[in-house]
Amino acid sequence: MTDPRQVLAVSDADLDDLRARLRATRWAKPWPVDAWEAGTDGGELRRLVDTWASTYDWREHEAAINALPSRFADVGGTSVHYLRFDAERDGAFPLLLANGWPSSFLELTGLAERLSTPSRYGGSAQDGFTVIVASLPGFGLSPQRPTLGGPLLTHDIWHRLMHDVLGFERYGAHGSDIGAGECSRLAQAYPESVAGVHLLDVADPPSVDPAGLTEPERVYLDAEKAWFDAERGYSHQQETRPLTLAQGLSDSPSGLLAWILEKYRGWSDCDGDVSVRFDDDFLLTQASLYWFTDTISTSLRPYYERHHGFSPRVTRVEVPTAVAVFPADLGGRLPRGWIERTHNLARYTTMPRGGHFAAHEEPALLAEDISAFFHTLT
């Protein structure tokens, strides 16, 4: 990164190195299984690796990233990258948006534009919000926090960014996956400043008496267990031995792409065809951002910290909470009662379509739900 006017300036040497590694990929021997049955489909991966090495234009996407409204702030000695989308009206209510894994701030740009400039999408300028897309520490352009655990955890950093640096006395927050957990912690720790949270996921309660479960909760937990047994090997590895995995993903771009491609296919509402929801350029730009910033290793750390008790549990969020349930998101569909065990549920929306990456898959549906919720609080 040589040009201070640019947030990304990948050298020709680094770009050449990536392409050379891709062309020299040593391919795993195939198994006698159907495509995707035992992991990432080798044929689809070979096609994407060839595209990444030959026709994919990183410079075009690098320029698009540099054109985004990026900012950096120092919060307690930690650099925080964020995007600021100013509303098309004065005095707009501020919202923080947070992504999950294996994603980045790029997933949220379309959603941020819909929320900040709704008149461009058929809405009213008076409904706009000032939107801050905060990069998770260790993802993309935000370095990981210097220590495991405190003194400043991610939600503390985000509060300081919103309240102290940007001067918002009250604000709202939306998050998915890891970002949802951080938004819940944010609301739990700073209820005087957080007007409400809009989430795509909630953490399990610290303890539950099985005898007190409702039938919808039992159905949900059975679906969760089935999903855990079939799909959650990645999470266990990232919680327990992430650095072993990280070395391979940091050294092999084809390995990195295989690891995240499986998630984009398996966790989206694509009916097995990842191209229905994500074109090649989107997938390869996400992979390139991880590669050129060398952040796949640091992006795994939230799993390790949560598993080892470095992240505080979400016990009770009293601020108004909205939850949007997308049908192809991970595991079972969150029932109202399960959410109400830990959150003050004020709005519950069952979406007709969409998956784990809803901000990219269904930005219009998500923007409408976020907007409707926060306009009841402002």
C-alpha positions, 0 to 999 in steps of 0.5 A: 500500500504505497499511495496514501490516497488509496486504501488499497494499492497492491503491487504488480509483484504481489499480483504476479505472485498470486497468479503464479501460485494459482497457475502452479496449484497442486490439485487434490486427487478426486474422490468417487463422490458426487460434486460437493458431497464431500466438500468443495467441488473440484471442477467448479474450483478449477474453473474459478482458479483459472478465471482468477489467474487469467481473466479476473481484473483485480485492478478494476475492483481495486479501483472500485474499493478505493472509490468507496467512502473509506475512513480510518480512526484510531480507537485506543491505539487500534486502527479501525476501518469504516465506510461512511455513507451520509444520508441525503437529508440533514439530521438523519439517524445513524446506523452501524452495519456489521458483517459476519464470516467469511465476508467483508465490508464489501457485502454491505455496500449495496445495503448501505446505499439503500439505507442512506439514499433511499430515493435512488431506489424508489423511496423517500429521502426523508427515510434515509440514515447515516450509515457506518459500515465498520470492518470487524477487527482482523477483516480486510482493512482493520487490523486485529486487536493487539491482545486476546480479550480486553481491555478493548473488545470489538463492541467497545471499539465500535461504541467509541467509534460511533459515540466518541469519534463520530459524535453520535449520542444515540445510534442503532446497529445491524449485524449478521453472524459474528457481527450480530453477536457484536451488536448484541454485546454492544447493546448489552454494554451501552444501552444508554446509547444504542437505541435498538439492534436489528439482527439476523442471528442471536446467541443461545441463552447461557443456560436452558432447562430442557423441561421448559422448552416450547415445541417450536424451540424443540423443533429449532434445536433439533434442526440446529443439531442436525446442521451442527452434525453435518456442517459445523466441522469448519467452526470446530477447527476455527475454535480450537486449532485455527492457526493450523488451518490458517497457515494453509489458507494463507499460503495457498490461494486455491485453498483459501478460495475452496474454504470460503466458496463452500460457505457461499454455496452452502449458506446462501439461498442458491439451491446448490448453484452458487452463481444464482446469488454470487457472480465470479467477480464478487467471489474472487474479489472477496477472496482477493481482499482476504489474500492481499491483506493477508487476513484469513488468519486474523478473521478466524480469531473471533471463533477462538476467542468465543470458544475460550471465553475471551468474549463476554456472553450475551445474557440479556439485551434490554434495548428493542430488538428486531430479528429477520429470519431468512429461510436458507440461513444456517441451521434451524429458523429462530423461533420467537421464544428462543430470541425472547430468552435473551433479547427484548424482541420488538419486531420479528420478520420471516423472510420469503427468501434469502440466506446467510449473506442476506445483505448481498442476496436480498438487499431490498428486503433487508433494507426495508425491514431495517428501515421500518424498525428503526423509524419506530425508534426515532 
